[in-house]
Structures are given as C-alpha cells and as structure tokens.
C-alpha cells in the first residue's frame, strides 16, 4: 500500500470552538467597541472593592467568553486536539 493509499480520518469533538465560531461576528463587534472606549474615550472598566473602584484586570477576550458562555480552557484543549490530529495525520500520510 502506497502512502497515497493510506486514508486518514480523524474525528475531534469541537463543541466550544463551534460555539465560538457561531458568535465570532458579534464578539468581534463588541470587542472592538470596548477597545474603542478604552483607546478613544479613555473609559476604563472597573471593579468595585468596598467603596473603591479599581481598573478591571480581566482581558476583553475573557469578558467576551464569559458573556457568550464559552470556556476558553476547553477551546484551547480542542485546538490542541485538532493540532495533534493534524500532526498524526501528517505522520501517517508521510508528508
């Protein structure tokens, strides 16, 4: 059997990545708006601690993920699984 005859069929569950792709357009628009507020209007998101406010230390990406109920740790795990599958397929096919 030649290397060309070796078919590779890899199935990886990517439910979080799929969810992220589904909201990508809306998430992009919201993220751009939040960055615009920070850069152009110098408006900073803050967290409250008692009677004081402090700049929020959570990245916009994390805020958006929380809003859209996306687990970024699962997204990273799915991306790693995809990459591992592609590497395995590349090894099997000899490319």
C-alpha positions as CSV (number, residue, x, y, z in Angstrom):
1,X,0.0,0.0,0.0
2,X,1.5,3.3,-1.0
3,X,1.4,6.4,1.2
4,X,-1.3,7.9,-1.1
5,X,-3.5,4.9,-0.4
6,X,-3.4,5.4,3.3
7,X,-6.6,7.4,4.2
8,X,-6.6,9.2,7.4
9,X,-10.0,10.0,9.0
10,X,-9.8,11.9,12.3
11,X,-12.9,13.0,14.3
12,X,-12.4,15.5,17.1
13,X,-15.3,17.0,19.1
14,X,-15.1,20.8,19.0
15,X,-18.3,22.0,20.6
16,X,-16.6,25.0,22.3
17,X,-14.8,26.0,19.1
18,X,-18.0,25.6,17.2
19,X,-19.8,27.8,19.8
20,X,-17.0,30.4,19.5
21,X,-17.3,30.5,15.7
22,X,-21.0,30.9,15.9
23,X,-20.7,34.2,17.9
24,X,-17.5,35.4,16.3
25,X,-19.1,38.3,14.4
26,X,-21.0,39.7,17.4
27,X,-18.0,39.1,19.7
28,X,-15.7,40.9,17.3
29,X,-18.0,44.0,17.2
30,X,-18.4,44.1,21.0
31,X,-14.6,43.7,21.5
32,X,-13.8,46.5,19.0
33,X,-16.3,48.7,20.8
34,X,-14.8,48.0,24.2
35,X,-11.3,48.7,22.8
36,X,-12.6,51.9,21.2
37,X,-14.0,53.1,24.6
38,X,-10.6,52.5,26.2
39,X,-8.4,54.0,23.5
40,X,-10.5,56.8,22.1
41,X,-12.6,57.8,25.0
42,X,-10.3,56.7,27.8
43,X,-13.1,54.9,29.5
44,X,-11.9,52.1,31.8
45,X,-13.9,49.2,33.0
46,X,-13.6,49.0,36.8
47,X,-14.2,46.5,39.6
48,X,-15.6,47.5,42.9
49,X,-13.9,46.7,46.2
50,X,-15.9,48.1,49.1
51,X,-16.1,51.9,48.5
52,X,-13.3,52.0,46.0
53,X,-13.0,51.2,42.3
54,X,-10.0,49.7,40.5
55,X,-9.4,49.1,36.8
56,X,-10.6,45.7,35.8
57,X,-7.8,43.3,35.3
58,X,-9.7,40.8,33.2
59,X,-8.8,40.8,29.5
60,X,-11.6,41.7,27.0
61,X,-11.3,38.2,25.5
62,X,-12.2,36.6,28.9
63,X,-15.1,39.0,29.3
64,X,-16.5,38.2,25.9
65,X,-16.1,34.4,26.6
66,X,-17.9,34.8,29.8
67,X,-20.7,36.8,28.2
68,X,-21.1,34.2,25.4
69,X,-20.7,31.3,27.8
70,X,-17.6,30.0,26.2
71,X,-15.0,28.0,28.2
72,X,-11.6,29.2,26.9
73,X,-9.8,26.3,28.6
74,X,-12.0,23.9,26.6
75,X,-11.3,25.9,23.4
76,X,-7.6,25.6,24.0
77,X,-7.9,21.9,24.6
78,X,-9.9,21.4,21.4
79,X,-7.4,23.4,19.4
80,X,-4.6,21.2,20.8
81,X,-6.5,18.1,19.9
82,X,-7.0,19.4,16.4
83,X,-3.3,20.2,16.1
84,X,-2.4,16.7,17.5
85,X,-4.8,15.1,15.0
86,X,-3.3,17.0,12.1
87,X,0.2,16.0,13.2
88,X,-0.8,12.4,13.5
89,X,-2.4,12.5,10.0
90,X,0.7,14.1,8.6
91,X,2.9,11.3,10.1
92,X,0.6,8.6,8.7
93,X,0.5,10.1,5.3
94,X,4.2,10.7,5.3
95,X,4.1,14.4,4.4
